[in-house]
Amino acid sequence: MYGHNHQIFLIPKFVYVCSVLPTPKVLVKEFNQLLFNFLWNGTDKVTRVSAINKYEEGGLKMTDLNCMIKSLRLAWIKRIFEDNNGTWKLYLQHLLESMGGFSFLNCNYDIKDYNISSQFCCEMLSWWSDFRDSFASQRDWQSIIWNNKEIRIDRRPAFYKNYFEAGVIYIQFTFRFKYK
């Protein structure tokens, strides 16, 4: 049970704060360093990945802070589509308005292409994109024209609200027209 008191008392408090506030990567890295220094009383004795593994796999069941924070942040995505109008949701909708609102989540975007003022929302959208790219079996978002990191006008992804509202959304739509 080596050093698990820190998981009982310290980690939940840190993770809670990270789930609702922007979390600089350097902060998570330093906190991880602090935890592993405490665990090993100095330098790491095994790789951190090994320490994170389950007991049955030779690990110590240490909390993977990066994974935990990302999963809690991604839980906010689910809340976007629930029937509520929380202030945070209205704020996010406002931030994404010029990019198509919540339909932006369905696009093949690179968050670095956008100037989103909320670091929290930026992290959430970035992690959503990474998660979706890693685990989705269908990749419909890659064929959406708007906010597509692969389709650029003047080196920027484009979003034209009039076309979007008229139903011009997918790349395939543009090939349906026959020129005479």
C-alpha positions as CSV (number, residue, x, y, z in Angstrom):
1,M,0.0,0.0,0.0
2,Y,3.0,2.1,-0.4
3,G,2.4,5.8,-0.6
4,H,-1.4,5.5,-1.4
5,N,-2.3,8.1,1.2
6,H,-1.5,10.8,-1.4
7,Q,-4.0,9.2,-3.8
8,I,-6.7,9.3,-1.1
9,F,-6.2,12.9,0.0
10,L,-4.2,15.0,-2.4
11,I,-5.0,13.8,-5.9
12,P,-8.8,14.2,-5.8
13,K,-8.4,17.8,-4.7
14,F,-5.9,18.5,-7.5
15,V,-8.0,16.7,-10.1
16,Y,-11.2,18.5,-9.1
17,V,-9.5,21.9,-9.6
18,C,-8.1,20.7,-12.9
19,S,-11.6,19.5,-14.0
20,V,-13.1,23.0,-13.8
21,L,-10.1,25.4,-14.3
22,P,-7.5,25.7,-17.1
23,T,-4.6,23.4,-16.3
24,P,-1.1,24.4,-17.6
25,K,0.8,21.3,-18.6
26,V,3.8,22.5,-16.5
27,L,1.6,22.4,-13.4
28,V,0.5,18.8,-14.1
29,K,4.1,17.8,-14.8
30,E,5.4,19.4,-11.5
31,F,2.6,17.8,-9.5
32,N,3.4,14.4,-11.1
33,Q,7.0,14.9,-10.2
34,L,6.0,15.7,-6.6
35,L,3.9,12.6,-6.3
36,F,6.6,10.3,-7.7
37,N,9.3,11.9,-5.6
38,F,7.1,11.2,-2.5
39,L,6.4,7.6,-3.7
40,W,10.0,6.7,-4.3
41,N,11.6,9.0,-1.8
42,G,13.8,10.4,-4.6
43,T,14.3,9.3,-8.2
44,D,11.9,6.9,-9.9
45,K,12.7,3.2,-9.3
46,V,10.5,2.0,-12.3
47,T,9.0,3.8,-15.3
48,R,6.0,5.9,-14.5
49,V,3.9,3.8,-17.0
50,S,4.8,0.7,-15.0
51,A,3.8,2.4,-11.7
52,I,0.4,3.4,-13.3
53,N,-0.4,-0.2,-14.2
54,K,-2.7,-2.4,-12.2
55,Y,-1.2,-4.6,-9.4
56,E,-1.9,-7.7,-11.5
57,E,0.4,-6.2,-14.2
58,G,3.2,-5.4,-11.8
59,G,2.1,-1.8,-11.2
60,L,1.2,0.2,-8.2
61,K,-2.1,1.6,-9.5
62,M,-0.8,5.1,-9.5
63,T,-3.2,7.7,-10.9
64,D,-2.4,8.8,-14.4
65,L,-3.0,12.5,-13.9
66,N,-3.0,13.5,-17.5
67,C,-5.5,10.8,-18.4
68,M,-7.7,11.6,-15.4
69,I,-7.8,15.4,-16.2
70,K,-8.5,14.8,-19.9
71,S,-11.3,12.3,-19.1
72,L,-12.9,14.8,-16.8
73,R,-12.6,17.6,-19.3
74,L,-14.0,15.4,-22.0
75,A,-17.1,14.7,-19.8
76,W,-18.0,18.4,-20.4
77,I,-18.6,17.4,-24.1
78,K,-21.4,15.1,-23.1
79,R,-22.9,18.0,-21.1
80,I,-23.0,20.2,-24.1
81,F,-25.7,18.0,-25.7
82,E,-27.8,17.6,-22.6
83,D,-30.9,19.6,-22.2
84,N,-29.7,22.5,-20.1
85,N,-28.7,26.1,-20.6
86,G,-25.9,26.6,-18.0
87,T,-23.9,29.8,-18.3
88,W,-20.8,27.9,-19.2
89,K,-22.7,26.3,-22.1
90,L,-24.0,29.6,-23.4
91,Y,-20.4,31.0,-23.1
92,L,-19.0,28.1,-25.1
93,Q,-21.7,28.5,-27.7
94,H,-20.9,32.2,-28.0
95,L,-17.2,31.4,-28.5
96,L,-18.0,28.9,-31.2
97,E,-20.7,31.0,-32.9
98,S,-18.5,32.3,-35.8
99,M,-17.5,28.7,-36.5
100,G,-20.9,27.2,-36.6
101,G,-21.8,26.8,-32.9
102,F,-21.7,23.3,-31.5
103,S,-21.6,21.8,-34.9
104,F,-17.9,22.8,-34.7
105,L,-17.4,19.7,-32.6
106,N,-18.2,17.6,-35.7
107,C,-15.5,19.3,-37.9
108,N,-12.0,18.2,-38.7
109,Y,-10.5,21.2,-36.9
110,D,-7.1,22.0,-35.5
111,I,-7.6,24.2,-32.4
112,K,-4.4,26.0,-33.1
113,D,-6.1,27.7,-36.1
114,Y,-8.6,29.5,-33.9
115,N,-8.3,32.3,-31.3
116,I,-10.5,31.0,-28.5
117,S,-10.2,33.2,-25.5
118,S,-10.9,30.5,-22.9
119,Q,-8.0,28.2,-22.2
120,F,-10.4,25.7,-20.5
121,C,-12.5,25.5,-23.7
122,C,-9.4,25.4,-25.9
123,E,-8.1,22.4,-23.9
124,M,-11.5,20.7,-24.0
125,L,-11.8,21.1,-27.8
126,S,-8.2,20.0,-28.4
127,W,-8.6,16.9,-26.3
128,W,-12.0,16.2,-28.0
129,S,-10.3,16.3,-31.4
130,D,-7.5,14.0,-30.2
131,F,-9.9,11.6,-28.6
132,R,-12.2,11.5,-31.6
133,D,-9.3,10.9,-34.0
134,S,-8.0,8.1,-31.8
135,F,-11.2,6.2,-31.1
136,A,-13.8,6.8,-33.7
137,S,-14.7,4.0,-36.1
138,Q,-16.3,6.3,-38.6
139,R,-14.5,9.5,-39.6
140,D,-17.4,11.6,-41.0
141,W,-15.9,14.8,-39.7
142,Q,-13.1,14.5,-42.2
143,S,-15.5,15.0,-45.1
144,I,-17.1,18.2,-43.6
145,I,-16.0,21.2,-45.6
146,W,-16.2,23.8,-42.8
147,N,-13.5,24.4,-40.3
148,N,-11.5,21.5,-41.9
149,K,-7.8,21.7,-41.2
150,E,-7.1,20.1,-44.6
151,I,-9.3,22.6,-46.6
152,R,-7.9,26.1,-46.5
153,I,-8.6,29.5,-48.0
154,D,-5.8,32.0,-47.6
155,R,-4.1,29.4,-45.3
156,R,-7.0,29.3,-42.9
157,P,-9.9,26.9,-42.5
158,A,-13.1,28.4,-43.7
159,F,-16.7,28.6,-42.4
160,Y,-19.4,30.3,-44.5
161,K,-22.5,30.5,-42.5
162,N,-24.9,31.0,-45.5
163,Y,-23.6,27.9,-47.2
164,F,-23.7,25.9,-44.0
165,E,-27.3,27.0,-43.2
166,A,-28.3,26.1,-46.8
167,G,-27.1,22.5,-46.1
168,V,-23.7,22.6,-48.0
169,I,-21.7,20.7,-45.4
170,Y,-19.9,17.7,-46.8
171,I,-17.3,17.6,-49.5
172,Q,-19.4,15.1,-51.4
173,F,-22.1,17.8,-51.8
174,T,-19.8,19.9,-54.0
175,F,-19.4,17.0,-56.4
176,R,-23.2,16.5,-57.0
177,F,-23.4,19.5,-59.4
178,K,-23.0,18.7,-63.1
179,Y,-21.5,21.4,-65.2
180,K,-22.8,21.8,-68.7
